[in-house]
Amino acid sequence: MTKIKIEIKHKITQDIIFQGDYENLKNAVQDANLQDADLQDANLRGADFWGADLRGANLRGAKIKITQKEELLKSLGIVLDSERGGK
């Protein structure tokens, strides 16, 4: 499969904060360190969070599908008490 160059740029300065050659955007995002990223008001509907590390990311106002809830919680390092046997 042909690889394409993918760059993720800072939203204000346009500095390149991540780049590489990938078969698709999903593979690039999985490799990118999005920890502490500012994703405020991002439309994340349909995004695949599997393998993403979003701990510390600003997700205020971000939109996701309810079916993405479990993947998002996991990528944020969040474990619900009911999953650990808590009350």
C-alpha positions as CSV (number, residue, x, y, z in Angstrom):
1,M,0.0,0.0,0.0
2,T,1.2,3.5,-0.8
3,K,2.2,5.7,2.1
4,I,1.4,9.4,2.3
5,K,3.2,12.1,4.3
6,I,1.0,13.2,7.2
7,E,1.7,16.3,9.4
8,I,-0.1,17.5,12.5
9,K,0.3,21.2,13.0
10,H,-0.2,23.5,16.0
11,K,-3.5,25.2,15.5
12,I,-2.1,28.7,16.3
13,T,1.5,28.7,15.2
14,Q,1.2,26.1,12.4
15,D,4.4,24.6,13.7
16,I,4.7,20.9,12.7
17,I,4.3,18.9,16.0
18,F,4.1,15.4,14.4
19,Q,4.9,14.1,10.9
20,G,5.5,10.8,9.2
21,D,4.7,8.5,6.3
22,Y,1.6,6.4,6.8
23,E,-0.9,4.3,4.9
24,N,-3.7,6.2,6.5
25,L,-4.6,8.9,9.1
26,K,-5.7,6.3,11.6
27,N,-2.2,4.8,11.8
28,A,-0.6,8.3,12.1
29,V,-2.9,9.3,15.0
30,Q,-2.2,6.1,16.8
31,D,1.6,6.9,16.7
32,A,1.2,10.6,17.5
33,N,1.5,11.6,21.2
34,L,-1.7,13.4,21.8
35,Q,-1.2,13.5,25.6
36,D,-2.0,17.0,26.8
37,A,-3.3,18.0,23.3
38,D,-5.9,20.8,23.2
39,L,-8.9,19.2,21.4
40,Q,-11.4,21.8,22.7
41,D,-14.5,21.9,20.5
42,A,-13.1,19.3,18.2
43,N,-15.6,17.2,16.2
44,L,-14.4,13.7,17.0
45,R,-17.4,11.8,15.8
46,G,-16.3,8.7,14.0
47,A,-12.7,9.0,15.4
48,D,-11.0,5.7,16.4
49,F,-9.5,6.1,19.8
50,W,-8.0,2.6,20.0
51,G,-4.4,2.9,21.1
52,A,-4.5,6.7,21.5
53,D,-3.1,8.2,24.7
54,L,-5.2,11.3,25.5
55,R,-4.4,11.7,29.2
56,G,-4.3,15.3,30.0
57,A,-5.9,16.4,26.7
58,N,-8.4,19.2,26.8
59,L,-11.6,17.7,25.4
60,R,-14.0,20.4,26.6
61,G,-16.8,20.8,24.1
62,A,-15.6,17.9,21.9
63,K,-18.3,15.9,20.2
64,I,-18.3,12.1,20.1
65,K,-20.7,9.4,19.3
66,I,-22.0,7.4,22.3
67,T,-20.6,4.3,20.7
68,Q,-17.1,5.8,21.1
69,K,-17.5,6.2,24.9
70,E,-15.6,3.1,26.0
71,E,-12.6,3.8,23.7
72,L,-12.4,7.4,24.7
73,L,-12.5,6.5,28.5
74,K,-9.7,4.0,28.0
75,S,-7.6,6.4,26.0
76,L,-8.0,9.0,28.8
77,G,-6.9,6.4,31.3
78,I,-10.3,6.5,33.0
79,V,-11.6,3.4,34.7
80,L,-15.2,3.6,36.0
81,D,-15.7,2.3,39.6
82,S,-18.2,-0.3,38.4
83,E,-15.5,-1.8,36.2
84,R,-13.2,-2.3,39.2
85,G,-15.9,-3.8,41.4
86,G,-16.4,-0.4,43.2
87,K,-19.7,1.0,44.4
